[in-house]
């Protein structure tokens, strides 16, 4: 699934930024032209005073051009402020928040999240049933073994049968072996970090 309105909002902001940047470049160009004209005016005036040679005509022309450039810059500033105030706000941040809470979350829950947690619950219940079957198997084995030891007799000094270690058990003998079949705290830790549990890293799925 995707949160479509956020993509539309990004496009809106990109269009706004593009228009603003274009007008901003025009304003910057007008500012640079005005600065260049003023710099030329100051240079020419300084040269005239230093040499004593009149340059009134050139200064008048530059003065007129400076006035025109100032008007152009003022117009560009007004245009920039106008565009800033008239940028498209068809999609607002409030619209995004409302769409997220009222539209996206219910749909995401129904289509993605709820099926996922239902599968998690089903797996938990299946694990509980499987664990009980395992415990029943172990207890059944222990009962049969006790009966066999009673028949064999041979009570040891500790009160048990001397044959209890001669008859093998079916239950897990090591922690890693048990961890392969049981869900452990280490498994949950790995899963919480989005990693595959190390206890089953060599187990192939049927």
C-alpha positions as CSV (number, residue, x, y, z in Angstrom):
1,X,0.0,0.0,0.0
2,X,1.0,3.6,-0.4
3,X,-0.1,6.9,1.2
4,X,-1.1,8.5,-2.1
5,X,-1.9,12.0,-0.8
6,X,1.7,12.5,0.4
7,X,3.0,12.0,-3.1
8,X,0.5,14.5,-4.4
9,X,1.6,17.0,-1.7
10,X,5.2,16.5,-2.8
11,X,4.4,17.3,-6.4
12,X,2.4,20.4,-5.3
13,X,5.4,21.6,-3.3
14,X,7.8,20.9,-6.2
15,X,5.6,23.0,-8.5
16,X,5.5,25.8,-6.0
17,X,9.2,25.7,-5.5
18,X,9.9,25.7,-9.3
19,X,7.7,28.8,-9.8
20,X,9.3,30.6,-6.8
21,X,12.8,29.7,-7.9
22,X,12.1,31.1,-11.4
23,X,10.8,34.4,-10.1
24,X,13.6,34.5,-7.5
25,X,16.2,34.2,-10.3
26,X,14.6,37.1,-12.1
27,X,14.7,39.2,-8.9
28,X,18.3,38.3,-8.3
29,X,19.2,39.2,-11.8
30,X,17.5,42.6,-11.4
31,X,19.3,43.2,-8.1
32,X,22.7,42.3,-9.7
33,X,22.0,44.6,-12.7
34,X,21.1,47.5,-10.3
35,X,24.3,46.8,-8.3
36,X,26.4,46.8,-11.5
37,X,24.9,50.1,-12.7
38,X,25.5,51.8,-9.3
39,X,29.1,50.5,-9.2
40,X,29.7,51.9,-12.8
41,X,28.1,55.2,-11.8
42,X,30.4,55.5,-8.7
43,X,33.5,54.5,-10.8
44,X,32.6,57.1,-13.5
45,X,31.9,59.8,-11.0
46,X,35.2,59.2,-9.2
47,X,37.1,59.2,-12.5
48,X,35.4,62.5,-13.5
49,X,36.4,64.2,-10.2
50,X,39.9,62.8,-10.4
51,X,40.5,64.0,-13.9
52,X,38.5,67.1,-13.9
53,X,37.0,66.0,-17.2
54,X,33.2,66.3,-17.3
55,X,31.0,63.3,-17.9
56,X,27.6,64.6,-17.2
57,X,26.0,63.0,-20.2
58,X,27.3,59.6,-19.3
59,X,26.3,60.1,-15.6
60,X,22.8,61.2,-16.6
61,X,22.4,58.1,-18.8
62,X,23.5,55.9,-16.0
63,X,21.2,57.7,-13.5
64,X,18.3,57.0,-15.8
65,X,19.3,53.4,-16.1
66,X,19.6,53.1,-12.3
67,X,16.1,54.6,-11.9
68,X,14.7,52.1,-14.4
69,X,16.6,49.2,-12.7
70,X,15.3,50.2,-9.3
71,X,11.7,50.2,-10.7
72,X,12.4,46.7,-12.2
73,X,13.7,45.4,-8.9
74,X,10.8,46.8,-7.0
75,X,8.4,45.1,-9.5
76,X,10.3,41.8,-9.1
77,X,10.1,42.1,-5.3
78,X,6.3,42.6,-5.6
79,X,5.9,39.7,-7.9
80,X,7.9,37.5,-5.6
81,X,5.8,38.4,-2.6
82,X,2.7,38.0,-4.6
83,X,3.7,34.4,-5.7
84,X,4.6,33.5,-2.1
85,X,1.2,34.6,-1.0
86,X,-0.6,32.8,-3.9
87,X,1.2,29.5,-3.8
88,X,-1.0,26.4,-4.4
89,X,-2.4,25.1,-1.1
90,X,-4.9,22.7,-2.6
91,X,-3.4,20.0,-0.3
92,X,-2.6,21.3,3.2
93,X,-0.7,19.6,6.1
94,X,-4.1,19.4,7.9
95,X,-5.5,17.5,4.9
96,X,-2.6,15.0,5.1
97,X,-3.1,14.4,8.8
98,X,-6.9,14.0,8.4
99,X,-6.4,11.6,5.4
100,X,-3.8,9.6,7.4
101,X,-6.1,9.1,10.4
102,X,-9.5,8.8,8.7
103,X,-8.6,7.0,5.5
104,X,-5.2,5.4,5.4
105,X,-5.1,3.9,8.9
106,X,-8.4,2.1,8.7
107,X,-7.6,0.8,5.2
108,X,-4.1,-0.3,6.2
109,X,-5.4,-2.0,9.3
110,X,-8.0,-3.9,7.3
111,X,-5.8,-5.0,4.4
112,X,-2.3,-5.3,6.0
113,X,-2.1,-5.1,9.8
114,X,-5.1,-7.0,11.0
115,X,-4.4,-10.1,8.8
116,X,-0.8,-10.0,10.0
117,X,-1.7,-10.0,13.7
118,X,-4.4,-12.6,13.1
119,X,-1.7,-14.8,11.6
120,X,0.5,-14.1,14.6
121,X,-2.4,-15.2,17.0
122,X,-3.1,-18.3,14.9
123,X,0.6,-19.2,15.1
124,X,0.7,-18.6,18.8
125,X,-2.3,-20.9,19.4
126,X,-0.8,-23.5,17.1
127,X,2.4,-23.3,19.1
128,X,0.5,-23.7,22.3
129,X,-1.2,-26.8,21.0
130,X,2.1,-28.2,19.6
131,X,3.9,-27.5,22.9
132,X,1.2,-29.4,24.8
133,X,1.5,-32.4,22.4
134,X,5.3,-32.3,23.1
135,X,4.7,-32.2,26.8
136,X,2.2,-35.1,26.6
137,X,4.7,-37.1,24.6
138,X,7.4,-36.5,27.2
139,X,5.1,-37.4,30.1
140,X,4.0,-40.5,28.3
141,X,7.6,-41.6,27.8
142,X,8.4,-40.9,31.4
143,X,5.5,-43.0,32.6
144,X,6.5,-45.9,30.4
145,X,10.1,-45.6,31.6
146,X,9.1,-45.6,35.2
147,X,7.1,-48.8,34.6
148,X,10.0,-50.5,32.9
149,X,12.4,-49.5,35.7
150,X,10.0,-50.9,38.3
151,X,10.1,-54.2,36.5
152,X,13.9,-54.2,36.2
153,X,14.3,-53.4,39.9
154,X,17.9,-53.0,41.0
155,X,17.4,-50.2,43.5
156,X,20.5,-48.0,44.0
157,X,21.8,-46.4,47.2
158,X,20.1,-43.1,46.2
159,X,16.7,-44.8,46.0
160,X,16.4,-44.9,42.2
161,X,16.9,-47.7,39.8
162,X,20.5,-48.5,38.8
163,X,19.2,-48.9,35.3
164,X,17.7,-45.4,34.9
165,X,20.7,-44.2,32.9
166,X,20.8,-47.4,30.8
167,X,17.4,-46.6,29.4
168,X,17.7,-43.5,27.1
169,X,15.3,-40.6,27.2
170,X,13.5,-39.1,24.3
171,X,13.6,-35.5,25.5
172,X,16.1,-32.8,24.4
173,X,19.5,-33.3,25.8
174,X,21.1,-29.9,25.2
175,X,19.9,-26.3,25.2
176,X,20.7,-25.7,21.5
177,X,18.7,-28.8,20.6
178,X,15.7,-27.6,22.6
179,X,16.1,-24.1,21.1
180,X,15.7,-25.5,17.7
181,X,12.1,-26.5,18.4
182,X,11.0,-24.2,21.2
183,X,10.5,-20.4,20.9
184,X,13.0,-18.8,23.1
185,X,13.8,-15.3,24.4
186,X,16.7,-15.2,22.1
187,X,14.4,-15.9,19.1
188,X,12.1,-13.1,20.1
189,X,15.1,-10.8,20.5
190,X,16.3,-11.6,17.0
191,X,12.8,-11.1,15.6
192,X,12.4,-7.7,17.3
193,X,15.6,-6.6,15.5
194,X,14.2,-7.9,12.1
195,X,16.7,-10.7,12.1
196,X,16.2,-14.4,11.4
197,X,16.5,-16.4,14.7
198,X,19.9,-18.0,14.9
199,X,18.3,-21.1,16.5
200,X,16.9,-22.1,13.1
201,X,19.5,-20.6,10.7
202,X,20.3,-24.1,9.3
203,X,16.8,-25.4,9.3
204,X,15.3,-25.8,5.8
205,X,11.6,-25.1,5.4
206,X,9.6,-28.1,4.3
